[in-house]
Every structure is written in C-alpha cells, then in structure tokens.
C-alpha cells in the first residue's frame, strides 16, 4: 500500500492475514488541508472506501491533493494587492 504524497493522508484496512480472492475494505483518510483524489494500481477509481478482491502481487496507491480555494479580489480606490502563499 502506497500513499502519494505521504503527508496527504493515511489508509486504513483490517489486519491480515488475508486469503487470495477475499474482499477487504480499504479507506483513504485525508489529513487536514488535503482531499482524497483516487486510487491507482491493480485497482483504480475514486470509491472510498474501496473493496477490492485481493490477489497475489496486487499494488494499490492512494492519491491525495491539497485543498484549493478560489479567491476573487476587488480593489476599490487607490492601492495594490500582492499575492503571498502562507503555509
């Protein structure tokens, strides 16, 4: 199980052992400031939780993205506006 980017969140699933062909619920949990963007690998999509059928050699990656917000700036009168990203 991989997470991209690593700081974007975590993946929760029940502890094994598992049998090949078994279904297991896998849930992507985003951290503050991130949203879940989807799964890639042997199984892909955006279902969350995802319930794949387990197979030997299966790979699964959870993708997270930083939340984004639109910002409209309207200036009235004299002055100027500068852009600065604060983390």
Order of alpha helices (4+ residues) and beta strands (2+ residues): beta-beta-beta-beta-beta-beta
